[in-house]
Amino acid sequence: MARIPHVIGGEKVDAAERTQPVYNPATGEEQHELSIASVETVEQAIAAAKAALPGWRKTSLTKRADVFFNLRQLLKQRTPELAAIVTSEHGKVLSDAAGEIARGLENVEFASGLLHLLKGERDEQVSTGVDVHSIKQPVGVVAAITPFNFPVMVPLWMIASAIACGNTVVLKPSERDPSASVFIADLFREAGLPDGVLNVVHGDKVAVDTLLDSSDVKAISFVGSTPIAKYIYERAAANGKRVQALGGAKNHMLVMPDADITVTADAAISAAYGSAGERCMAVSVVVAVGDVADRLIPELESRIANLKIGNGTDPASEMGPLITADAKARVESYVEGAEAEGATIVVDGREQQFEGNGFFTGVTLLDHVKTDSKVYRDEIFGPVLAIVRVESYEEGLQLINDHQFGNGTAIFTRDGGAARRFEFEVEAGMVGINVPIPVPVGSFSFGGWKDSLFGDAHIYGPESINFYTRSKVVTTRWPNPDQSKIDLGFPSNS
């Protein structure tokens, strides 16, 4: 059975303290063996990144940009191949995998503009004969720790900006679907990136802790669950590192009585069940105002009845399996407990039968969900949509703002005044107005509020440039030697 290697200093390295299987979620079969890095292997990757840093930092911005233009072309050409890798290890349907690659490409395109993004500022004659300018310089070796649900998009969100800014990277992808990261590293090398600038190591907590504790790693980027995000933020920050750690979510869709029911139903189904609900931006709660739930639920049921769930390689499939057998069991345990917590099970995904040993589950729709229930409070990360009924906009808004997570949210309405009020008042980092999954385009930055983000910097876009660079301010004077004198006073701008 083929073993998935690390990529260190441009070389494929099979070193493994341990190994673990990588499954095809659609069949339940083991398809690869993964090398799990020891401390020594991670340190080797860090050393390779550190050794490559001086040369990459000195590389001209034009040559760096050339790498990204080349990478963009390669990603476009080889999207079908990369999408197939994602589908085989994650399980999402091929069209969804291709869409993920397209969204990752947005940040490659953004990073291609590094000549503009890395420009500093200048003030002339701030004092007599004195000029001041600022420059942006890389922070050094950075680590990117990425989740299983977007094995292409999230790595590209991090490493494109980091590398464009002149840093070198150690990428630790999810051990559940790691092959995409190796493929991306190969494409970067083909695009002209020098060896050692991007390294890939596979591992678990041992690898993560080694990155968090290494004095040679200056910044950490992470996307994953809130408990792990908090752990990474606290440990890395205690070691003096910059940290952006994006955590969990419970995204609400507030549906007003005047909303277009057809449009709203289509959006809710797409946002709740796309990629089997394994998205941190998935809509998992519909907050239905007034009597709108009574009109919306039949529309949702009719659409659910026609959903095609199956192997992601089948063009007819709209939803694939969950990532692991444990994920399937976890999701179904929430459905099992929902009724006891007071919810009405309108559609029970556990009842749908599938052939083979894949990690499939059907989609679930719950009504009359209570806000003190686990199915409401927790991030389920599966195809479960909960409906919470409220009497008013104010009650719905308060419910959203009281939740521990503040990642994304949306309002569906025809009322511009209600939409503007919601945009102003809701406590979440990303807001959609009749847009169910408001993931920002690449020229903006992605990130939530409250327990959805630890650290101050959002990911990709303009905030990523600030995160992956340090600002240096230079004050210059070319004095006339005849006018030089000693002055022990505080410097003045005169």
PyMOL commands that set and color helices and strands:
alter all, ss='L'
color gray80, all
select helices_A, chain A and resi 39-58+61-77+79-90+94-111+114-117+153-164+179-190+205-213+226-238+261-277+292-305+325-341+349-351+374-377+393-402+416-425+461-467+481-483
alter helices_A, ss='H'
color red, helices_A
select strands_A, chain A and resi 3-4+6-8+11-13+18-24+29-36+122-127+130-138+141-145+168-172+198-200+217-223+242-246+251-255+283-289+344-347+364-367+384-390+405-406+408-412+430-433+449-450+453-454+469-477
alter strands_A, ss='S'
color yellow, strands_A
deselect
rebuild
show_as cartoon
